[in-house]
Amino acid sequence: MEIKDAAVEKLKKIIKEVNKGPCLRIFMTEGCCGPSIAMDITPKPENGDREVVIKDLKVYVHNDAVAELVNAVIDCDKDGEILVTGLPSHGGDCCH
């Protein structure tokens, strides 16, 4: 997983504004097309989380999400919103 500088700064700003905790947490959740990556702000890790520090940004990554994130790049789009690319496609009826 790679987190671009623009995304690090945006995420740090979001973490400060939300004030739910000091860390980004990335985990798996079920979506209409199968497993999906989800992110939240959290004060502490949950069971099965690994702590990773990328460019001074503390991230908890759940073990189930590690393989999904191997080629992931977290960046900002042209409007400054968080964008995640490089995730595997799982197919499903709602995905085209």
LOFIPA-885271 format. One record per residue: residue in three letters; residue number from 1; x, y, z of N, C-alpha, C in turn. Coordinates in Angstrom, 2 decimals, decimal comma, padded with zeros to 5 digits. Example, Ala and Ser with C-alpha at 12.3 -4.5 7.8 and 13.67 -1.06 7.14 Angstrom:
LOFIPA-885271
<atom><aa>ala</aa><i>1</i><n_x>013,19</n_x><n_y>-005,69</n_y><n_z>007,80</n_z><ca_x>012,30</ca_x><ca_y>-004,50</ca_y><ca_z>007,80</ca_z><c_x>013,20</c_x><c_y>-003,30</c_y><c_z>007,80</c_z></atom>
<atom><aa>ser</aa><i>2</i><n_x>012,85</n_x><n_y>-002,25</n_y><n_z>007,08</n_z><ca_x>013,67</ca_x><ca_y>-001,06</ca_y><ca_z>007,14</ca_z><c_x>012,90</c_x><c_y>000,03</c_y><c_z>007,87</c_z></atom>
end
This chain:
LOFIPA-885271
<atom><aa>met</aa><i>1</i><n_x>000,85</n_x><n_y>-001,17</n_y><n_z>000,00</n_z><ca_x>000,00</ca_x><ca_y>000,00</ca_y><ca_z>000,00</ca_z><c_x>000,90</c_x><c_y>001,23</c_y><c_z>000,00</c_z></atom>
<atom><aa>glu</aa><i>2</i><n_x>000,48</n_x><n_y>002,19</n_y><n_z>-000,81</n_z><ca_x>001,18</ca_x><ca_y>003,46</ca_y><ca_z>-000,86</ca_z><c_x>000,19</c_x><c_y>004,58</c_y><c_z>-000,55</c_z></atom>
<atom><aa>ile</aa><i>3</i><n_x>000,62</n_x><n_y>005,53</n_y><n_z>000,23</n_z><ca_x>-000,21</ca_x><ca_y>006,70</ca_y><ca_z>000,51</ca_z><c_x>000,56</c_x><c_y>007,92</c_y><c_z>000,03</c_z></atom>
<atom><aa>lys</aa><i>4</i><n_x>000,01</n_x><n_y>008,61</n_y><n_z>-000,94</n_z><ca_x>000,66</ca_x><ca_y>009,80</ca_y><ca_z>-001,51</ca_z><c_x>000,62</c_x><c_y>010,95</c_y><c_z>-000,50</c_z></atom>
<atom><aa>asp</aa><i>5</i><n_x>001,57</n_x><n_y>011,89</n_y><n_z>-000,65</n_z><ca_x>001,69</ca_x><ca_y>013,01</ca_y><ca_z>000,28</ca_z><c_x>000,39</c_x><c_y>013,80</c_y><c_z>000,42</c_z></atom>
<atom><aa>ala</aa><i>6</i><n_x>-000,29</n_x><n_y>014,06</n_y><n_z>-000,71</n_z><ca_x>-001,54</ca_x><ca_y>014,83</ca_y><ca_z>-000,66</ca_z><c_x>-002,59</c_x><c_y>014,11</c_y><c_z>000,19</c_z></atom>
<atom><aa>ala</aa><i>7</i><n_x>-002,65</n_x><n_y>012,79</n_y><n_z>000,07</n_z><ca_x>-003,61</ca_x><ca_y>012,01</ca_y><ca_z>000,85</ca_z><c_x>-003,24</c_x><c_y>012,00</c_y><c_z>002,33</c_z></atom>
<atom><aa>val</aa><i>8</i><n_x>-001,95</n_x><n_y>011,93</n_y><n_z>002,64</n_z><ca_x>-001,52</ca_x><ca_y>011,97</ca_y><ca_z>004,04</ca_z><c_x>-001,98</c_x><c_y>013,28</c_y><c_z>004,68</c_z></atom>
<atom><aa>glu</aa><i>9</i><n_x>-001,74</n_x><n_y>014,38</n_y><n_z>003,99</n_z><ca_x>-002,14</ca_x><ca_y>015,68</ca_y><ca_z>004,54</ca_z><c_x>-003,66</c_x><c_y>015,78</c_y><c_z>004,69</c_z></atom>
<atom><aa>lys</aa><i>10</i><n_x>-004,42</n_x><n_y>015,30</n_y><n_z>003,70</n_z><ca_x>-005,88</ca_x><ca_y>015,33</ca_y><ca_z>003,76</ca_z><c_x>-006,37</c_x><c_y>014,46</c_y><c_z>004,91</c_z></atom>
<atom><aa>leu</aa><i>11</i><n_x>-005,81</n_x><n_y>013,27</n_y><n_z>005,06</n_z><ca_x>-006,23</ca_x><ca_y>012,36</ca_y><ca_z>006,13</ca_z><c_x>-005,90</c_x><c_y>012,93</c_y><c_z>007,50</c_z></atom>
<atom><aa>lys</aa><i>12</i><n_x>-004,74</n_x><n_y>013,55</n_y><n_z>007,66</n_z><ca_x>-004,40</ca_x><ca_y>014,19</ca_y><ca_z>008,93</ca_z><c_x>-005,40</c_x><c_y>015,29</c_y><c_z>009,26</c_z></atom>
<atom><aa>lys</aa><i>13</i><n_x>-005,80</n_x><n_y>016,05</n_y><n_z>008,25</n_z><ca_x>-006,79</ca_x><ca_y>017,12</ca_y><ca_z>008,45</ca_z><c_x>-008,14</c_x><c_y>016,53</c_y><c_z>008,87</c_z></atom>
<atom><aa>ile</aa><i>14</i><n_x>-008,56</n_x><n_y>015,46</n_y><n_z>008,20</n_z><ca_x>-009,83</ca_x><ca_y>014,80</ca_y><ca_z>008,53</ca_z><c_x>-009,79</c_x><c_y>014,25</c_y><c_z>009,96</c_z></atom>
<atom><aa>ile</aa><i>15</i><n_x>-008,70</n_x><n_y>013,59</n_y><n_z>010,31</n_z><ca_x>-008,55</ca_x><ca_y>013,02</ca_y><ca_z>011,65</ca_z><c_x>-008,68</c_x><c_y>014,12</c_y><c_z>012,71</c_z></atom>
<atom><aa>lys</aa><i>16</i><n_x>-008,04</n_x><n_y>015,24</n_y><n_z>012,47</n_z><ca_x>-008,11</ca_x><ca_y>016,36</ca_y><ca_z>013,43</ca_z><c_x>-009,53</c_x><c_y>016,91</c_y><c_z>013,52</c_z></atom>
<atom><aa>glu</aa><i>17</i><n_x>-010,21</n_x><n_y>017,08</n_y><n_z>012,38</n_z><ca_x>-011,57</ca_x><ca_y>017,63</ca_y><ca_z>012,36</ca_z><c_x>-012,59</c_x><c_y>016,71</c_y><c_z>013,00</c_z></atom>
<atom><aa>val</aa><i>18</i><n_x>-012,47</n_x><n_y>015,42</n_y><n_z>012,70</n_z><ca_x>-013,44</ca_x><ca_y>014,43</ca_y><ca_z>013,21</ca_z><c_x>-013,27</c_x><c_y>014,24</c_y><c_z>014,71</c_z></atom>
<atom><aa>asn</aa><i>19</i><n_x>-012,02</n_x><n_y>014,25</n_y><n_z>015,17</n_z><ca_x>-011,70</ca_x><ca_y>014,17</ca_y><ca_z>016,60</ca_z><c_x>-012,27</c_x><c_y>012,90</c_y><c_z>017,27</c_z></atom>
<atom><aa>lys</aa><i>20</i><n_x>-012,29</n_x><n_y>011,78</n_y><n_z>016,52</n_z><ca_x>-012,73</ca_x><ca_y>010,50</ca_y><ca_z>017,08</ca_z><c_x>-011,55</c_x><c_y>009,67</c_y><c_z>017,57</c_z></atom>
<atom><aa>gly</aa><i>21</i><n_x>-010,36</n_x><n_y>010,06</n_y><n_z>017,18</n_z><ca_x>-009,17</ca_x><ca_y>009,31</ca_y><ca_z>017,53</ca_z><c_x>-008,03</c_x><c_y>009,74</c_y><c_z>016,65</c_z></atom>
<atom><aa>pro</aa><i>22</i><n_x>-006,82</n_x><n_y>009,26</n_y><n_z>016,96</n_z><ca_x>-005,65</ca_x><ca_y>009,74</ca_y><ca_z>016,23</ca_z><c_x>-005,25</c_x><c_y>008,92</c_y><c_z>015,00</c_z></atom>
<atom><aa>cys</aa><i>23</i><n_x>-006,01</n_x><n_y>007,87</n_y><n_z>014,67</n_z><ca_x>-005,54</ca_x><ca_y>006,95</ca_y><ca_z>013,64</ca_z><c_x>-006,59</c_x><c_y>006,62</c_y><c_z>012,59</c_z></atom>
<atom><aa>leu</aa><i>24</i><n_x>-006,09</n_x><n_y>006,32</n_y><n_z>011,41</n_z><ca_x>-006,93</ca_x><ca_y>005,80</ca_y><ca_z>010,34</ca_z><c_x>-006,97</c_x><c_y>004,28</c_y><c_z>010,49</c_z></atom>
<atom><aa>arg</aa><i>25</i><n_x>-008,13</n_x><n_y>003,70</n_y><n_z>010,32</n_z><ca_x>-008,27</ca_x><ca_y>002,24</ca_y><ca_z>010,37</ca_z><c_x>-008,82</c_x><c_y>001,77</c_y><c_z>009,03</c_z></atom>
<atom><aa>ile</aa><i>26</i><n_x>-008,18</n_x><n_y>000,76</n_y><n_z>008,44</n_z><ca_x>-008,62</ca_x><ca_y>000,18</ca_y><ca_z>007,17</ca_z><c_x>-008,98</c_x><c_y>-001,27</c_y><c_z>007,43</c_z></atom>
<atom><aa>phe</aa><i>27</i><n_x>-010,17</n_x><n_y>-001,66</n_y><n_z>006,96</n_z><ca_x>-010,67</ca_x><ca_y>-003,01</ca_y><ca_z>007,24</ca_z><c_x>-011,59</c_x><c_y>-003,46</c_y><c_z>006,10</c_z></atom>
<atom><aa>met</aa><i>28</i><n_x>-012,00</n_x><n_y>-004,71</n_y><n_z>006,15</n_z><ca_x>-012,88</ca_x><ca_y>-005,28</ca_y><ca_z>005,13</ca_z><c_x>-014,33</c_x><c_y>-005,20</c_y><c_z>005,60</c_z></atom>
<atom><aa>thr</aa><i>29</i><n_x>-015,22</n_x><n_y>-004,97</n_y><n_z>004,65</n_z><ca_x>-016,65</ca_x><ca_y>-004,98</ca_y><ca_z>004,92</ca_z><c_x>-017,33</c_x><c_y>-005,62</c_y><c_z>003,72</c_z></atom>
<atom><aa>glu</aa><i>30</i><n_x>-018,56</n_x><n_y>-006,02</n_y><n_z>003,87</n_z><ca_x>-019,30</ca_x><ca_y>-006,62</ca_y><ca_z>002,76</ca_z><c_x>-020,00</c_x><c_y>-005,53</c_y><c_z>001,96</c_z></atom>
<atom><aa>gly</aa><i>31</i><n_x>-019,84</n_x><n_y>-005,59</n_y><n_z>000,65</n_z><ca_x>-020,54</ca_x><ca_y>-004,68</ca_y><ca_z>-000,25</ca_z><c_x>-021,40</c_x><c_y>-005,49</c_y><c_z>-001,20</c_z></atom>
<atom><aa>cys</aa><i>32</i><n_x>-022,12</n_x><n_y>-004,82</n_y><n_z>-002,08</n_z><ca_x>-023,01</ca_x><ca_y>-005,53</ca_y><ca_z>-003,01</ca_z><c_x>-022,23</c_x><c_y>-006,36</c_y><c_z>-004,02</c_z></atom>
<atom><aa>cys</aa><i>33</i><n_x>-020,96</n_x><n_y>-006,04</n_y><n_z>-004,21</n_z><ca_x>-020,14</ca_x><ca_y>-006,76</ca_y><ca_z>-005,19</ca_z><c_x>-019,13</c_x><c_y>-007,68</c_y><c_z>-004,52</c_z></atom>
<atom><aa>gly</aa><i>34</i><n_x>-019,35</n_x><n_y>-007,98</n_y><n_z>-003,25</n_z><ca_x>-018,41</ca_x><ca_y>-008,81</ca_y><ca_z>-002,52</ca_z><c_x>-017,67</c_x><c_y>-007,98</c_y><c_z>-001,50</c_z></atom>
<atom><aa>pro</aa><i>35</i><n_x>-016,51</n_x><n_y>-008,46</n_y><n_z>-001,06</n_z><ca_x>-015,75</ca_x><ca_y>-007,74</ca_y><ca_z>-000,04</ca_z><c_x>-015,32</c_x><c_y>-006,36</c_y><c_z>-000,54</c_z></atom>
<atom><aa>ser</aa><i>36</i><n_x>-015,35</n_x><n_y>-005,40</n_y><n_z>000,36</n_z><ca_x>-014,94</ca_x><ca_y>-004,03</ca_y><ca_z>000,04</ca_z><c_x>-014,03</c_x><c_y>-003,52</c_y><c_z>001,15</c_z></atom>
<atom><aa>ile</aa><i>37</i><n_x>-013,18</n_x><n_y>-002,58</n_y><n_z>000,78</n_z><ca_x>-012,32</ca_x><ca_y>-001,91</ca_y><ca_z>001,75</ca_z><c_x>-013,10</c_x><c_y>-000,76</c_y><c_z>002,38</c_z></atom>
<atom><aa>ala</aa><i>38</i><n_x>-012,97</n_x><n_y>-000,60</n_y><n_z>003,68</n_z><ca_x>-013,61</ca_x><ca_y>000,51</ca_y><ca_z>004,38</ca_z><c_x>-012,55</c_x><c_y>001,21</c_y><c_z>005,23</c_z></atom>
<atom><aa>met</aa><i>39</i><n_x>-012,78</n_x><n_y>002,48</n_y><n_z>005,51</n_z><ca_x>-011,87</ca_x><ca_y>003,26</ca_y><ca_z>006,35</ca_z><c_x>-012,67</c_x><c_y>004,01</c_y><c_z>007,40</c_z></atom>
<atom><aa>asp</aa><i>40</i><n_x>-012,05</n_x><n_y>004,18</n_y><n_z>008,56</n_z><ca_x>-012,68</ca_x><ca_y>004,93</ca_y><ca_z>009,64</ca_z><c_x>-011,56</c_x><c_y>005,57</c_y><c_z>010,47</c_z></atom>
<atom><aa>ile</aa><i>41</i><n_x>-011,94</n_x><n_y>006,51</n_y><n_z>011,30</n_z><ca_x>-011,02</ca_x><ca_y>007,12</ca_y><ca_z>012,25</ca_z><c_x>-011,27</c_x><c_y>006,45</c_y><c_z>013,60</c_z></atom>
<atom><aa>thr</aa><i>42</i><n_x>-010,20</n_x><n_y>006,08</n_y><n_z>014,30</n_z><ca_x>-010,35</ca_x><ca_y>005,31</ca_y><ca_z>015,52</ca_z><c_x>-009,31</c_x><c_y>005,72</c_y><c_z>016,57</c_z></atom>
<atom><aa>pro</aa><i>43</i><n_x>-009,65</n_x><n_y>005,56</n_y><n_z>017,85</n_z><ca_x>-008,68</ca_x><ca_y>005,87</ca_y><ca_z>018,90</ca_z><c_x>-007,70</c_x><c_y>004,74</c_y><c_z>019,19</c_z></atom>
<atom><aa>lys</aa><i>44</i><n_x>-008,06</n_x><n_y>003,50</n_y><n_z>018,82</n_z><ca_x>-007,19</ca_x><ca_y>002,37</ca_y><ca_z>019,15</ca_z><c_x>-007,45</c_x><c_y>001,23</c_y><c_z>018,16</c_z></atom>
<atom><aa>pro</aa><i>45</i><n_x>-006,51</n_x><n_y>000,31</n_y><n_z>018,06</n_z><ca_x>-006,69</ca_x><ca_y>-000,82</ca_y><ca_z>017,16</ca_z><c_x>-007,73</c_x><c_y>-001,79</c_y><c_z>017,69</c_z></atom>
<atom><aa>glu</aa><i>46</i><n_x>-008,28</n_x><n_y>-002,59</n_y><n_z>016,79</n_z><ca_x>-009,18</ca_x><ca_y>-003,67</ca_y><ca_z>017,17</ca_z><c_x>-008,44</c_x><c_y>-004,99</c_y><c_z>017,01</c_z></atom>
<atom><aa>asn</aa><i>47</i><n_x>-009,02</n_x><n_y>-006,07</n_y><n_z>017,53</n_z><ca_x>-008,40</ca_x><ca_y>-007,38</ca_y><ca_z>017,39</ca_z><c_x>-008,14</c_x><c_y>-007,68</c_y><c_z>015,92</c_z></atom>
<atom><aa>gly</aa><i>48</i><n_x>-006,92</n_x><n_y>-008,11</n_y><n_z>015,62</n_z><ca_x>-006,56</ca_x><ca_y>-008,46</ca_y><ca_z>014,26</ca_z><c_x>-005,98</c_x><c_y>-007,30</c_y><c_z>013,46</c_z></atom>
<atom><aa>asp</aa><i>49</i><n_x>-005,82</n_x><n_y>-006,13</n_y><n_z>014,09</n_z><ca_x>-005,24</ca_x><ca_y>-004,98</ca_y><ca_z>013,40</ca_z><c_x>-003,72</c_x><c_y>-004,98</c_y><c_z>013,53</c_z></atom>
<atom><aa>arg</aa><i>50</i><n_x>-003,06</n_x><n_y>-004,50</n_y><n_z>012,47</n_z><ca_x>-001,62</ca_x><ca_y>-004,26</ca_y><ca_z>012,50</ca_z><c_x>-001,41</c_x><c_y>-002,76</c_y><c_z>012,46</c_z></atom>
<atom><aa>glu</aa><i>51</i><n_x>-000,44</n_x><n_y>-002,29</n_y><n_z>013,20</n_z><ca_x>-000,11</ca_x><ca_y>-000,87</ca_y><ca_z>013,17</ca_z><c_x>000,97</c_x><c_y>-000,62</c_y><c_z>012,12</c_z></atom>
<atom><aa>val</aa><i>52</i><n_x>000,71</n_x><n_y>000,35</n_y><n_z>011,25</n_z><ca_x>001,66</ca_x><ca_y>000,74</ca_y><ca_z>010,22</ca_z><c_x>001,78</c_x><c_y>002,25</c_y><c_z>010,29</c_z></atom>
<atom><aa>val</aa><i>53</i><n_x>002,99</n_x><n_y>002,76</n_y><n_z>010,17</n_z><ca_x>003,20</ca_x><ca_y>004,21</ca_y><ca_z>010,11</ca_z><c_x>003,74</c_x><c_y>004,53</c_y><c_z>008,73</c_z></atom>
<atom><aa>ile</aa><i>54</i><n_x>003,00</n_x><n_y>005,37</n_y><n_z>008,01</n_z><ca_x>003,39</ca_x><ca_y>005,78</ca_y><ca_z>006,67</ca_z><c_x>003,44</c_x><c_y>007,30</c_y><c_z>006,65</c_z></atom>
<atom><aa>lys</aa><i>55</i><n_x>004,63</n_x><n_y>007,84</n_y><n_z>006,44</n_z><ca_x>004,81</ca_x><ca_y>009,30</ca_y><ca_z>006,37</ca_z><c_x>004,20</c_x><c_y>010,01</c_y><c_z>007,58</c_z></atom>
<atom><aa>asp</aa><i>56</i><n_x>004,48</n_x><n_y>009,52</n_y><n_z>008,77</n_z><ca_x>003,99</ca_x><ca_y>010,09</ca_y><ca_z>010,03</ca_z><c_x>002,48</c_x><c_y>009,94</c_y><c_z>010,22</c_z></atom>
<atom><aa>leu</aa><i>57</i><n_x>001,83</n_x><n_y>009,11</n_y><n_z>009,43</n_z><ca_x>000,40</ca_x><ca_y>008,84</ca_y><ca_z>009,59</ca_z><c_x>000,26</c_x><c_y>007,43</c_y><c_z>010,14</c_z></atom>
<atom><aa>lys</aa><i>58</i><n_x>-000,32</n_x><n_y>007,31</n_y><n_z>011,35</n_z><ca_x>-000,53</ca_x><ca_y>006,00</ca_y><ca_z>011,94</ca_z><c_x>-001,79</c_x><c_y>005,38</c_y><c_z>011,35</c_z></atom>
<atom><aa>val</aa><i>59</i><n_x>-001,64</n_x><n_y>004,15</n_y><n_z>010,85</n_z><ca_x>-002,75</ca_x><ca_y>003,43</ca_y><ca_z>010,21</ca_z><c_x>-002,85</c_x><c_y>002,06</c_y><c_z>010,85</c_z></atom>
<atom><aa>tyr</aa><i>60</i><n_x>-004,06</n_x><n_y>001,68</n_y><n_z>011,23</n_z><ca_x>-004,32</ca_x><ca_y>000,31</ca_y><ca_z>011,66</ca_z><c_x>-004,95</c_x><c_y>-000,42</c_y><c_z>010,48</c_z></atom>
<atom><aa>val</aa><i>61</i><n_x>-004,33</n_x><n_y>-001,52</n_y><n_z>010,06</n_z><ca_x>-004,83</ca_x><ca_y>-002,31</ca_y><ca_z>008,95</ca_z><c_x>-005,21</c_x><c_y>-003,67</c_y><c_z>009,49</c_z></atom>
<atom><aa>his</aa><i>62</i><n_x>-006,49</n_x><n_y>-004,05</n_y><n_z>009,30</n_z><ca_x>-006,93</ca_x><ca_y>-005,36</ca_y><ca_z>009,76</ca_z><c_x>-006,28</c_x><c_y>-006,44</c_y><c_z>008,90</c_z></atom>
<atom><aa>asn</aa><i>63</i><n_x>-005,92</n_x><n_y>-007,55</n_y><n_z>009,52</n_z><ca_x>-005,26</ca_x><ca_y>-008,64</ca_y><ca_z>008,81</ca_z><c_x>-006,02</c_x><c_y>-009,08</c_y><c_z>007,56</c_z></atom>
<atom><aa>asp</aa><i>64</i><n_x>-007,35</n_x><n_y>-009,05</n_y><n_z>007,60</n_z><ca_x>-008,15</ca_x><ca_y>-009,46</ca_y><ca_z>006,44</ca_z><c_x>-007,97</c_x><c_y>-008,53</c_y><c_z>005,25</c_z></atom>
<atom><aa>ala</aa><i>65</i><n_x>-007,55</n_x><n_y>-007,30</n_y><n_z>005,49</n_z><ca_x>-007,42</ca_x><ca_y>-006,31</ca_y><ca_z>004,42</ca_z><c_x>-006,02</c_x><c_y>-006,27</c_y><c_z>003,81</c_z></atom>
<atom><aa>val</aa><i>66</i><n_x>-005,05</n_x><n_y>-006,87</n_y><n_z>004,46</n_z><ca_x>-003,66</ca_x><ca_y>-006,76</ca_y><ca_z>004,02</ca_z><c_x>-003,48</c_x><c_y>-007,21</c_y><c_z>002,56</c_z></atom>
<atom><aa>ala</aa><i>67</i><n_x>-003,98</n_x><n_y>-008,38</n_y><n_z>002,21</n_z><ca_x>-003,82</ca_x><ca_y>-008,90</ca_y><ca_z>000,85</ca_z><c_x>-004,53</c_x><c_y>-008,02</c_y><c_z>-000,18</c_z></atom>
<atom><aa>glu</aa><i>68</i><n_x>-005,65</n_x><n_y>-007,42</n_y><n_z>000,21</n_z><ca_x>-006,40</ca_x><ca_y>-006,56</ca_y><ca_z>-000,71</ca_z><c_x>-005,65</c_x><c_y>-005,25</c_y><c_z>-001,00</c_z></atom>
<atom><aa>leu</aa><i>69</i><n_x>-004,77</n_x><n_y>-004,85</n_y><n_z>-000,09</n_z><ca_x>-004,10</ca_x><ca_y>-003,56</ca_y><ca_z>-000,18</ca_z><c_x>-002,71</c_x><c_y>-003,62</c_y><c_z>-000,80</c_z></atom>
<atom><aa>val</aa><i>70</i><n_x>-002,27</n_x><n_y>-004,80</n_y><n_z>-001,23</n_z><ca_x>-000,91</ca_x><ca_y>-004,96</ca_y><ca_z>-001,74</ca_z><c_x>-000,58</c_x><c_y>-003,93</c_y><c_z>-002,83</c_z></atom>
<atom><aa>asn</aa><i>71</i><n_x>-001,47</n_x><n_y>-003,71</n_y><n_z>-003,78</n_z><ca_x>-001,22</ca_x><ca_y>-002,78</ca_y><ca_z>-004,88</ca_z><c_x>-002,00</c_x><c_y>-001,47</c_y><c_z>-004,74</c_z></atom>
<atom><aa>ala</aa><i>72</i><n_x>-002,58</n_x><n_y>-001,24</n_y><n_z>-003,60</n_z><ca_x>-003,43</ca_x><ca_y>-000,06</ca_y><ca_z>-003,40</ca_z><c_x>-002,59</c_x><c_y>001,22</c_y><c_z>-003,31</c_z></atom>
<atom><aa>val</aa><i>73</i><n_x>-003,16</n_x><n_y>002,28</n_y><n_z>-003,88</n_z><ca_x>-002,58</ca_x><ca_y>003,62</ca_y><ca_z>-003,78</ca_z><c_x>-003,68</c_x><c_y>004,53</c_y><c_z>-003,27</c_z></atom>
<atom><aa>ile</aa><i>74</i><n_x>-003,42</n_x><n_y>005,20</n_y><n_z>-002,16</n_z><ca_x>-004,36</ca_x><ca_y>006,17</ca_y><ca_z>-001,60</ca_z><c_x>-003,84</c_x><c_y>007,55</c_y><c_z>-001,97</c_z></atom>
<atom><aa>asp</aa><i>75</i><n_x>-004,68</n_x><n_y>008,31</n_y><n_z>-002,66</n_z><ca_x>-004,27</ca_x><ca_y>009,62</ca_y><ca_z>-003,16</ca_z><c_x>-005,48</c_x><c_y>010,55</c_y><c_z>-003,07</c_z></atom>
<atom><aa>cys</aa><i>76</i><n_x>-005,33</n_x><n_y>011,74</n_y><n_z>-003,59</n_z><ca_x>-006,44</ca_x><ca_y>012,68</ca_y><ca_z>-003,69</ca_z><c_x>-006,76</c_x><c_y>012,91</c_y><c_z>-005,16</c_z></atom>
<atom><aa>asp</aa><i>77</i><n_x>-008,04</n_x><n_y>013,05</n_y><n_z>-005,46</n_z><ca_x>-008,44</ca_x><ca_y>013,37</ca_y><ca_z>-006,83</ca_z><c_x>-008,25</c_x><c_y>014,87</c_y><c_z>-007,08</c_z></atom>
<atom><aa>lys</aa><i>78</i><n_x>-008,64</n_x><n_y>015,35</n_y><n_z>-008,26</n_z><ca_x>-008,43</ca_x><ca_y>016,75</ca_y><ca_z>-008,62</ca_z><c_x>-009,19</c_x><c_y>017,72</c_y><c_z>-007,72</c_z></atom>
<atom><aa>asp</aa><i>79</i><n_x>-010,24</n_x><n_y>017,22</n_y><n_z>-007,03</n_z><ca_x>-011,01</ca_x><ca_y>018,05</ca_y><ca_z>-006,11</ca_z><c_x>-010,52</c_x><c_y>017,94</c_y><c_z>-004,67</c_z></atom>
<atom><aa>gly</aa><i>80</i><n_x>-009,46</n_x><n_y>017,15</n_y><n_z>-004,45</n_z><ca_x>-008,91</ca_x><ca_y>017,01</ca_y><ca_z>-003,10</ca_z><c_x>-009,57</c_x><c_y>015,95</c_y><c_z>-002,25</c_z></atom>
<atom><aa>glu</aa><i>81</i><n_x>-010,41</n_x><n_y>015,13</n_y><n_z>-002,87</n_z><ca_x>-011,08</ca_x><ca_y>014,05</ca_y><ca_z>-002,13</ca_z><c_x>-010,23</c_x><c_y>012,78</c_y><c_z>-002,16</c_z></atom>
<atom><aa>ile</aa><i>82</i><n_x>-010,32</n_x><n_y>011,98</n_y><n_z>-001,11</n_z><ca_x>-009,56</ca_x><ca_y>010,73</ca_y><ca_z>-001,02</ca_z><c_x>-010,01</c_x><c_y>009,75</c_y><c_z>-002,09</c_z></atom>
<atom><aa>leu</aa><i>83</i><n_x>-009,03</n_x><n_y>009,14</n_y><n_z>-002,76</n_z><ca_x>-009,28</ca_x><ca_y>008,20</ca_y><ca_z>-003,84</ca_z><c_x>-008,37</c_x><c_y>006,99</c_y><c_z>-003,61</c_z></atom>
<atom><aa>val</aa><i>84</i><n_x>-008,92</n_x><n_y>005,79</n_y><n_z>-003,70</n_z><ca_x>-008,13</ca_x><ca_y>004,57</ca_y><ca_z>-003,55</ca_z><c_x>-008,17</c_x><c_y>003,82</c_y><c_z>-004,88</c_z></atom>
<atom><aa>thr</aa><i>85</i><n_x>-007,00</n_x><n_y>003,54</n_y><n_z>-005,43</n_z><ca_x>-006,90</ca_x><ca_y>002,78</ca_y><ca_z>-006,68</ca_z><c_x>-006,05</c_x><c_y>001,54</c_y><c_z>-006,43</c_z></atom>
<atom><aa>gly</aa><i>86</i><n_x>-006,06</n_x><n_y>000,63</n_y><n_z>-007,39</n_z><ca_x>-005,22</ca_x><ca_y>-000,55</ca_y><ca_z>-007,30</ca_z><c_x>-005,80</c_x><c_y>-001,68</c_y><c_z>-006,48</c_z></atom>
<atom><aa>leu</aa><i>87</i><n_x>-007,09</n_x><n_y>-001,61</n_y><n_z>-006,17</n_z><ca_x>-007,73</ca_x><ca_y>-002,69</ca_y><ca_z>-005,41</ca_z><c_x>-008,18</c_x><c_y>-003,78</c_y><c_z>-006,37</c_z></atom>
<atom><aa>pro</aa><i>88</i><n_x>-008,15</n_x><n_y>-005,04</n_y><n_z>-005,93</n_z><ca_x>-008,61</ca_x><ca_y>-006,13</ca_y><ca_z>-006,79</ca_z><c_x>-010,11</c_x><c_y>-006,04</c_y><c_z>-007,02</c_z></atom>
<atom><aa>ser</aa><i>89</i><n_x>-010,54</n_x><n_y>-006,51</n_y><n_z>-008,17</n_z><ca_x>-011,97</ca_x><ca_y>-006,55</ca_y><ca_z>-008,49</ca_z><c_x>-012,50</c_x><c_y>-007,92</c_y><c_z>-008,12</c_z></atom>
<atom><aa>his</aa><i>90</i><n_x>-013,64</n_x><n_y>-007,95</n_y><n_z>-007,42</n_z><ca_x>-014,23</ca_x><ca_y>-009,21</ca_y><ca_z>-007,00</ca_z><c_x>-015,44</c_x><c_y>-009,59</c_y><c_z>-007,83</c_z></atom>
<atom><aa>gly</aa><i>91</i><n_x>-015,81</n_x><n_y>-008,75</n_y><n_z>-008,79</n_z><ca_x>-016,97</ca_x><ca_y>-009,06</ca_y><ca_z>-009,62</ca_z><c_x>-018,25</c_x><c_y>-008,91</c_y><c_z>-008,85</c_z></atom>
<atom><aa>gly</aa><i>92</i><n_x>-019,27</n_x><n_y>-009,59</n_y><n_z>-009,30</n_z><ca_x>-020,58</ca_x><ca_y>-009,49</ca_y><ca_z>-008,65</ca_z><c_x>-021,60</c_x><c_y>-008,95</c_y><c_z>-009,62</c_z></atom>
<atom><aa>asp</aa><i>93</i><n_x>-022,86</n_x><n_y>-009,17</n_y><n_z>-009,34</n_z><ca_x>-023,93</ca_x><ca_y>-008,78</ca_y><ca_z>-010,25</ca_z><c_x>-024,08</c_x><c_y>-007,28</c_y><c_z>-010,40</c_z></atom>
<atom><aa>cys</aa><i>94</i><n_x>-023,75</n_x><n_y>-006,49</n_y><n_z>-009,39</n_z><ca_x>-023,97</ca_x><ca_y>-005,05</ca_y><ca_z>-009,48</ca_z><c_x>-022,77</c_x><c_y>-004,32</c_y><c_z>-010,06</c_z></atom>
<atom><aa>cys</aa><i>95</i><n_x>-021,67</n_x><n_y>-005,01</n_y><n_z>-010,28</n_z><ca_x>-020,46</ca_x><ca_y>-004,35</ca_y><ca_z>-010,79</ca_z><c_x>-020,36</c_x><c_y>-004,56</c_y><c_z>-012,29</c_z></atom>
<atom><aa>his</aa><i>96</i><n_x>-020,12</n_x><n_y>-003,50</n_y><n_z>-013,01</n_z><ca_x>-020,00</ca_x><ca_y>-003,61</ca_y><ca_z>-014,47</ca_z><c_x>-018,66</c_x><c_y>-003,09</c_y><c_z>-014,92</c_z></atom>
end
